[in-house]
Amino acid sequence: MHAANSSEKPKNKKILRKIIIGISAVVICIVLSAFFILPVYLSSRSGNNLILSKINSNIPGKVRADKMRIGWFKGVRIEKFNFADNAGAATVSANKITTRPNYISLLAGDISLGKTEIDRPVVSITSAQPKPQTEAAEKQKKQKSQTSHKPAIPAIAAKDIDLRINDGLVQITDPIQSRTTQIKNINTRLMMKNFGQKVNLDLAADVADEQTDSRVVVQGEMKSPGAKKWSFAETSGVFHIEVNDLNISSIEPLINLANKNIAAKGIIKADIDAAVDKGALGKINGTVSARNIDISGGPLKANNIKASKLNAALEIVSQQDIYKIDKLDIDSDWGTASMAGQLPKSLASLSEVMNNPQGRLQGKFQFDIAKLIDRIPGLVRLPADAKITSGLAAGNISTTAESGRRVLAANISLSDFAATKAGKAVKLSKPLDLDIKIASQQNQAVIEKLGLNSSFAAVNLNGTPEAINYTGRIDLGLAQSEIGSLLDIGTMAGLATLDGKAFREKQKMTITGKVQLTEFAMTPKSGIKIIEPAGNIDYQLEKLPTRLSIGKLDIGGAFGKLAVKGIVPIGKISSEQLSLNIDANADLAKIRPWAAGLNVVPADMVLAGNAAAACNIVQQQKNIYQIKMQDSKISDLRVEFPGKEPLSQKAVALTGDLTIDTLNKTINIKQVNIDSDQIKVNKLVLEQQVQKGHVKTAGNLVAEYDLAAVSTLAGAYMPQGLKLYGKRSDNISFTSTYPAGAKNGLMQNLNTAAQFGFDRAEYMGLNIAKTDFNLNVANGLMKLAPFSTKVNDGNMVCAGEMLFNSKTRIFNAEKAIAFEKVNINRSTTDALLQYVNPFFANLTDAAGTVNFRCDRLLVPLEQTRRNDINIAGTLSLDNGRINGSPLVTILLKGLEMAGLKGMSTNPLITIKPTAFTVSNGYVVYSDMSVLCDNIQFNFSGKIGLDKSLNMRILGPWTSGGRQMPVILGGTVDKPEIDFGEMFKERLIQEGQKILEKLLKGK
């Protein structure tokens, strides 16, 4: 039995081996069958249809092909290829496309097409009509450009390409102008093997429209040393570009494919050979000529680039430290220039050039500045109402032998400069001259003179490239009188002087110096005068290729002192990070004119105190900076606004820790603390994150404060004359989500809820009792929950809302405000009632109770927009008593002239309920019945918020049983009534009656 089992085991192993071999053979057969059958199937009509259906289901268009042949070894062959997009704006066709791709490389993500040939391709594009850009679209585009990252120079994974295009044609049609541009006879070959090997490009084509035809040829050989990716930044090679009489108007449809709406005219001819070394231009040799150039529209807006002629011939080689210029000639309708010789790239190579026998630099130029800026407006940014009318820039450069030395001398001048600004003439009284004299001495260059001189400034440099002394002097008053109005910076006066040294050692440059301001005075466009008797700036800087080290930057003056130290990264590839330490000591009263003049604080703000602050700014990431404030204190602080109680604090301490993202324009506050007698911020945190193009904000504020102090600090943002009293302790959380880059986006999308109140308040003669109410803000809309309170021994009911996401902050209280039996006083009449009726102007005393009901109330919070106040309501007055009214005095004279009595100099006044409106800067009503003692007057017309009067009064004056109206003009402060005309008309009417009686008697 045991022996039988042992003999069975080898048999079982053989059977298992056969099964495994059989299965493997079947699998291999299946794989090989699939390998060979798959191309056969894909090349069949059903396989072609499958491929086309898959493609067409994933693109906005339709692809067709008569035949497609696919093989593992023969590659891909497509005959009669056609594509048309769904919009009917683009079609692509080709007679035949063959390619032999490397499938393994394609799967690895590399572009490896092998030998590829496209026969007689035709591309037809119809450009879309540019859509007019709305203000909102322009704003959104600007925000997007501000928040988007600039793309880096791409690196392309491409190798083993041999691409040929035979007899190609591209047609671009502009339906607006009914024009078609053709790029025809396109024959191109692009060859590239493995990474790091050379690439050959050969392209020739004709560019034509209905009237012109020109030839364009581009040939080149380039190489990128990258082992895995093709990088343009690392590319080196040579190129030849030839353009024969290209009419640029013929390529307008091509340009406007980018929706730029550019109009272009002119002829360009070019023949250029160029070499590129690691992405930088190493050599250029050729000629360019253009005539009758006129380019406008699109990004140029109202500006036109023009040139009736422009001819340039260049032969320039970029060497390690110098430019070797064999020829540089420019001839245009705005000037001429020519130069030859060696030009140093930096101060470091100046000595090399000066001591090189082949380094002679000769040249001259002459430009008409007015014509140049008129032809190319983007060269200089000027205010919209400014224009340069004349100016000649001319210069000569020569290298000569002098006393055994090589001497480079140059003179550049700007003469006859004139311009206009807002119709006023601007002119330089003397030419602006730059004189340069550099000599070779003991194998180094010596700068004997480098001076810039004008009627208002003088700057001089001398020394060697390793050690330079510099001085400067600017008469700011003269500069203002000659060019200040052109710069549109306000007015200036005073003297600025500069004195310093610069030392260079290899790649390091150390700069030290001092700037002094004497009797400096400036009045910027804000109109607030800034005076600094003696200011100074001391600095010590060290510049390296990747950073600027600030050893000392002290700014001092009558206002105090600001000291800055740290590191500032420079250059696009700098690995350094910003790090600054800032210490400041300032007299706030003396720094206030600077802050107000530069619109940092409100112009009517009174500020005093002594501030000492310490701040550290550290770059954490590319666009993220941390700011820490430590030991920042203000002593004897005083803040005051018109109509507000002054804020006085003996000591204020401030600490903070926050980060700013300059790219996404977000801020994250880890903690801010303010400690003073009347205001304590125990916690202020804010977190902002950018997600899918939106900024998500969440914050929390915990504070204890005296309302009178806060009202003063917020004086610029509160109604003038509003005073709040009481102490509060609040814990407020808030959120906001808004598009990244949106201006005022946080407030316009704010969400929060809070309870607010005060012990008492004063506003326009209204004494408001203790009040508490609820505020709710949702998506920028603030709603004030209804509440009632006591006002001047009367009652007030109020509710309303304000929209933060509109351009102006407007308080809206439709049918939500009412006053009942509110006592009036002189403050109330001066602030409010004098605009309702001129009886209440310039009173010495007032009393009575007023009732007011609002049907509509829209009030902008900005004082400058009072003409946008919109109110509809009803007002009445009971038991009113006024003293000193100029209008009462005038009406008493009118009554006396008519022989009427019944009104005293301080009459008891009753106003019956009167409907009125306020809009467009006027208070208007059709009939206000006013009972003064026993005399009734009826007013109609309008009173301007500027106090102007245009009214009509019906009083007790009658003629023939009819009331005779009088016209009330002048102003609220000085009302004017001409009773003479009224009595003259009355006498005429009475005379007519007497005459009629006499005639009847006859």
Long-range contacts (C-beta under 8 A, 24 or more apart in sequence): 35-72, 39-70, 39-71, 39-72, 42-68, 42-70, 43-68, 43-69, 43-70, 43-71, 60-85, 60-86, 60-87, 61-85, 61-86, 61-90, 62-86, 72-103, 74-100, 75-99, 75-100, 75-101, 75-114, 75-115, 76-100, 76-101, 88-126, 89-125, 89-126, 89-127, 89-128, 90-123, 90-124, 90-125, 90-126, 91-122, 91-123, 91-124, 92-121, 92-122, 92-123, 92-124, 93-121, 93-122, 94-118, 94-119, 94-120, 94-121, 94-122, 95-119, 95-120, 95-121, 96-120, 102-160, 105-159, 105-160, 109-157, 110-157, 110-158, 110-159, 111-156, 111-157, 111-158, 111-159, 111-161, 112-158, 112-159, 112-160, 112-161, 113-160, 113-161, 113-162, 113-163, 114-160, 114-161, 114-162, 115-162, 116-161, 116-162, 116-163, 116-164, 117-163, 117-164, 117-166, 118-163, 118-164, 118-165, 118-166, 118-168, 119-166, 119-167, 120-166, 120-167, 120-168, 120-169, 121-165, 121-168, 121-169, 121-186, 122-168, 122-169, 122-170, 122-171, 123-168, 123-169, 123-170, 123-171, 124-170, 124-171, 124-173, 125-170, 125-171, 125-172, 125-173, 125-257, 126-172, 126-173, 126-175, 127-172, 127-173, 127-174, 127-175, 127-253, 127-256, 127-257, 128-259, 129-175, 129-176, 130-256, 130-259, 130-261, 131-259, 140-739, 142-741, 143-739, 143-740, 143-741, 143-742, 144-741, 146-665, 146-741, 147-663, 147-664, 147-665, 147-693, 147-740, 147-741, 149-663, 153-231, 153-232, 153-233, 153-279, 154-231, 154-232, 155-226, 155-229, 155-230, 155-231, 155-232, 155-233, 156-229, 156-230, 156-231, 157-228, 157-229, 157-230, 158-192, 158-230, 159-192, 159-193, 159-194, 159-195, 159-230, 160-192, 160-193, 160-194, 161-190, 161-191, 161-192, 162-189, 162-190, 162-191, 162-192, 163-188, 163-189, 163-190, 163-191, 164-188, 164-189, 165-189, 168-205, 172-253, 172-254, 172-257, 173-253, 174-252, 174-253, 174-256, 177-252, 177-253, 179-209, 179-210, 179-252, 179-253, 180-209, 180-210, 180-253, 181-207, 181-208, 181-209, 181-250, 181-251, 181-252, 181-253, 181-254, 182-206, 182-207, 182-208, 182-209, 183-207, 183-254, 184-208, 192-230, 195-224, 195-226, 195-227, 195-228, 195-229, 195-230, 196-223, 196-224, 196-225, 196-226, 196-227, 197-223, 198-222, 198-223, 198-237, 199-223, 199-224, 199-237, 207-246, 207-250, 207-251, 208-250, 209-247, 209-249, 209-250, 211-247, 211-250, 212-245, 212-247, 212-250, 214-243, 214-244, 214-245, 214-246, 214-247, 214-250, 215-242, 215-243, 215-244, 216-242, 216-243, 216-244, 216-246, 217-241, 217-242, 218-242, 222-276, 232-279, 233-278, 233-279, 234-278, 234-279, 235-276, 235-278, 235-279, 236-275, 236-276, 236-277, 236-278, 236-282, 237-275, 237-276, 238-273, 238-274, 238-275, 238-276, 239-272, 239-273, 239-274, 239-275, 239-276, 240-272, 240-273, 240-274, 241-270, 241-271, 241-272, 241-274, 241-286, 242-270, 242-271, 242-272, 243-268, 243-269, 243-270, 243-271, 244-269, 245-269, 248-293, 248-295, 260-297, 260-298, 260-299, 261-297, 261-298, 262-295, 262-296, 262-297, 262-298, 262-299, 262-300, 263-294, 263-295, 263-296, 263-297, 264-294, 264-295, 264-296, 265-292, 265-293, 265-294, 265-295, 266-290, 266-291, 266-292, 266-293, 266-294, 266-295, 266-307, 267-291, 267-292, 268-293, 277-318, 280-318, 281-318, 282-317, 282-318, 283-316, 283-317, 283-318, 284-314, 284-315, 284-316, 285-314, 285-315, 285-316, 286-313, 286-314, 287-311, 287-312, 287-313, 287-314, 288-312, 288-314, 300-377, 300-378, 303-377, 303-378, 304-377, 305-375, 305-376, 305-377, 305-378, 306-374, 306-375, 307-332, 307-333, 307-334, 307-375, 308-333, 309-333, 321-345, 321-346, 321-348, 321-349, 321-352, 322-349, 322-352, 322-353, 322-359, 325-361, 328-363, 330-365, 333-371, 333-375, 334-367, 334-368, 334-371, 334-372, 334-375, 335-365, 335-366, 335-367, 335-368, 335-371, 335-372, 335-393, 336-365, 336-366, 337-363, 337-364, 337-365, 337-366, 337-367, 338-363, 338-364, 338-365, 339-363, 339-364, 339-365, 339-397, 341-399, 347-465, 347-504, 348-465, 348-504, 350-438, 350-445, 350-465, 351-440, 351-443, 351-444, 351-445, 351-464, 351-465, 353-445, 354-406, 354-408, 354-438, 354-439, 354-440, 354-444, 354-445, 355-406, 355-440, 355-443, 355-444, 355-445, 359-399, 359-406, 360-399, 361-397, 361-398, 361-399, 361-408, 362-397, 362-398, 362-399, 363-395, 363-396, 363-397, 364-394, 364-395, 364-396, 364-397, 365-393, 365-394, 365-395, 366-392, 366-393, 366-394, 366-395, 367-392, 367-393, 367-394, 368-392, 369-393, 369-414, 369-417, 382-486, 383-421, 383-486, 383-488, 385-421, 385-422, 385-423, 386-419, 386-420, 386-421, 386-422, 386-486, 386-488, 387-419, 387-420, 388-417, 388-418, 388-419, 389-418, 389-419, 389-420, 390-416, 390-417, 390-418, 391-415, 391-416, 391-417, 391-418, 392-416, 395-434, 402-439, 405-439, 405-440, 405-441, 406-439, 406-440, 407-437, 407-438, 407-439, 407-440, 408-436, 408-437, 408-438, 408-439, 409-436, 409-437, 409-438, 410-434, 410-435, 410-436, 410-437, 411-435, 411-436, 412-436, 419-486, 421-485, 421-486, 421-488, 422-485, 424-485, 426-482, 426-483, 426-485, 426-486, 427-482, 428-454, 428-455, 428-482, 428-483, 429-455, 429-482, 430-454, 430-455, 455-482, 456-482, 459-498, 465-504, 466-503, 466-504, 466-505, 467-501, 467-502, 467-503, 467-504, 468-501, 468-502, 468-503, 469-500, 469-501, 470-498, 470-499, 470-500, 470-501, 470-502, 470-513, 471-497, 471-498, 471-499, 471-500, 472-496, 472-497, 472-498, 472-499, 473-497, 473-498, 476-520, 488-525, 489-524, 489-525, 490-522, 490-523, 490-524, 490-525, 491-522, 491-523, 492-520, 492-521, 492-522, 492-523, 493-519, 493-520, 493-521, 493-522, 494-518, 494-519, 494-520, 494-521, 494-532, 495-519, 495-520, 496-520, 500-539, 507-544, 507-545, 508-542, 508-543, 508-544, 509-542, 509-543, 510-540, 510-541, 510-542, 510-543, 511-539, 511-540, 511-541, 511-542, 511-543, 512-539, 512-540, 512-541, 513-538, 513-539, 514-538, 514-539, 517-557, 522-597, 523-597, 524-597, 524-598, 526-596, 526-597, 526-598, 526-599, 526-603, 527-603, 528-593, 528-596, 528-597, 528-603, 529-593, 529-597, 530-593, 530-594, 530-597, 531-593, 532-557, 532-558, 532-559, 533-558, 534-558, 543-570, 545-570, 545-571, 546-570, 546-571, 546-573, 546-574, 546-575, 546-576, 547-574, 547-576, 550-580, 558-587, 558-590, 559-586, 559-587, 559-590, 559-591, 559-594, 560-584, 560-585, 560-586, 560-587, 560-590, 560-591, 560-611, 561-585, 561-586, 562-586, 566-617, 569-619, 577-618, 577-619, 577-620, 578-617, 578-618, 578-619, 578-625, 579-617, 579-618, 579-619, 580-616, 580-617, 580-618, 581-614, 581-615, 581-616, 582-613, 582-614, 582-615, 582-616, 582-617, 583-613, 583-614, 583-615, 584-611, 584-612, 584-613, 584-614, 584-615, 585-610, 585-611, 585-612, 585-613, 586-610, 586-611, 588-634, 588-637, 602-641, 602-715, 602-716, 604-641, 604-642, 604-716, 605-639, 605-640, 605-641, 605-715, 605-716, 606-638, 606-639, 606-640, 606-641, 606-646, 607-638, 607-639, 607-640, 608-636, 608-637, 608-638, 609-634, 609-635, 609-636, 609-637, 609-638, 610-634, 610-635, 610-636, 613-654, 620-659, 622-663, 623-661, 623-662, 623-663, 623-664, 624-659, 624-660, 624-661, 624-662, 625-659, 625-660, 625-662, 626-657, 626-658, 626-659, 627-656, 627-657, 627-658, 627-659, 627-660, 628-656, 628-657, 629-654, 629-655, 629-656, 629-657, 630-655, 631-655, 637-676, 639-712, 639-713, 640-712, 641-712, 641-715, 641-716, 642-715, 642-720, 643-715, 643-720, 643-721, 643-722, 643-723, 644-711, 644-712, 644-715, 644-723, 645-708, 645-711, 645-712, 645-723, 646-712, 647-678, 647-708, 647-709, 647-712, 647-713, 649-676, 649-677, 649-678, 649-679, 649-709, 650-677, 651-676, 651-677, 652-676, 652-679, 658-686, 661-688, 661-690, 664-690, 664-695, 664-740, 665-695, 665-740, 665-741, 666-690, 666-695, 666-740, 669-699, 678-705, 678-706, 678-708, 678-709, 679-703, 679-704, 679-705, 679-706, 679-709, 679-710, 679-713, 680-704, 680-705, 690-740, 693-739, 693-740, 694-737, 694-738, 694-739, 694-740, 695-736, 695-737, 695-738, 695-739, 695-740, 695-742, 695-745, 695-746, 696-735, 696-736, 696-737, 697-734, 697-735, 697-736, 697-737, 697-738, 697-746, 698-733, 698-734, 698-735, 699-733, 699-734, 699-735, 700-731, 700-732, 700-733, 700-734, 701-730, 701-731, 701-732, 701-733, 701-734, 702-730, 702-731, 703-729, 703-730, 704-728, 704-729, 707-758, 707-759, 717-861, 718-861, 719-763, 719-861, 719-863, 720-863, 721-762, 721-763, 721-764, 721-831, 722-761, 722-762, 722-763, 723-761, 723-762, 723-763, 724-758, 724-761, 725-758, 725-759, 725-760, 725-761, 725-762, 726-757, 726-758, 726-759, 726-760, 726-770, 727-759, 728-756, 728-757, 728-758, 730-754, 730-756, 734-777, 744-804, 747-780, 747-804, 747-805, 748-780, 748-804, 748-805, 749-779, 749-780, 749-805, 750-777, 750-779, 750-780, 750-804, 751-777, 751-778, 751-779, 752-776, 752-777, 753-777, 764-827, 764-828, 764-831, 764-832, 765-792, 765-824, 765-825, 765-826, 765-827, 765-828, 765-829, 765-830, 765-831, 765-832, 766-791, 766-792, 766-822, 766-828, 767-791, 767-792, 768-796, 773-798, 777-804, 779-805, 780-804, 780-805, 781-805, 786-816, 791-819, 791-822, 792-822, 792-823, 792-824, 792-825, 792-828, 793-821, 793-822, 793-823, 794-819, 794-820, 794-821, 794-822, 794-823, 794-849, 794-850, 795-819, 795-820, 795-821, 795-822, 796-820, 796-822, 800-857, 802-861, 808-860, 808-861, 808-862, 808-865, 808-868, 809-860, 809-861, 809-862, 810-858, 810-859, 810-860, 810-861, 810-868, 811-857, 811-858, 811-859, 811-860, 811-861, 812-857, 812-858, 813-854, 813-857, 814-854, 814-855, 814-856, 814-857, 815-854, 815-855, 815-856, 816-854, 816-857, 817-852, 817-854, 817-857, 818-852, 818-853, 818-854, 819-850, 819-851, 819-852, 820-851, 821-849, 821-850, 821-851, 821-878, 822-849, 822-850, 822-851, 822-852, 823-847, 823-848, 823-849, 823-850, 824-848, 824-849, 824-850, 824-877, 824-880, 829-882, 834-947, 834-972, 835-923, 835-943, 835-945, 835-947, 835-972, 836-875, 836-916, 836-923, 836-943, 837-911, 837-928, 837-930, 837-939, 837-943, 838-887, 838-943, 838-949, 838-951, 838-968, 838-972, 838-975, 839-882, 839-885, 839-887, 839-888, 839-909, 839-930, 839-932, 840-882, 840-885, 841-885, 841-886, 841-887, 841-972, 841-973, 841-975, 842-884, 842-885, 842-886, 842-973, 843-882, 843-883, 843-884, 843-885, 844-883, 844-884, 845-881, 845-882, 845-883, 845-884, 845-906, 846-880, 846-881, 846-882, 846-883, 847-879, 847-880, 847-881, 847-882, 848-877, 848-878, 848-879, 848-880, 848-881, 848-909, 849-877, 849-878, 849-879, 850-875, 850-876, 850-877, 850-878, 851-875, 851-876, 851-877, 851-878, 851-913, 866-921, 866-945, 867-920, 867-921, 867-945, 869-918, 869-919, 869-921, 869-945, 870-918, 870-919, 871-916, 871-917, 871-918, 871-919, 872-915, 872-916, 872-917, 872-918, 873-915, 873-916, 874-913, 874-914, 874-915, 874-916, 875-911, 875-913, 875-914, 875-916, 876-911, 876-912, 876-913, 876-914, 877-909, 877-910, 877-911, 878-910, 879-908, 879-910, 880-908, 880-909, 880-910, 880-911, 881-906, 881-907, 881-908, 881-909, 882-906, 882-907, 882-909, 886-973, 886-974, 886-975, 887-968, 887-975, 888-932, 890-975, 890-977, 891-932, 891-937, 891-955, 891-977, 893-979, 894-955, 894-957, 894-966, 894-977, 894-979, 895-935, 895-955, 895-956, 897-979, 897-983, 898-956, 898-957, 898-983, 900-935, 900-956, 900-957, 902-933, 902-934, 902-935, 902-956, 903-932, 903-933, 903-934, 903-935, 904-933, 907-932, 907-933, 907-935, 908-932, 908-933, 918-945, 921-945, 921-946, 939-968, 941-968, 943-972, 947-971, 947-972, 947-973, 948-972, 949-975, 949-976, 953-977, 957-982, 957-986, 959-985, 959-986, 959-989, 959-990, 960-989, 960-993
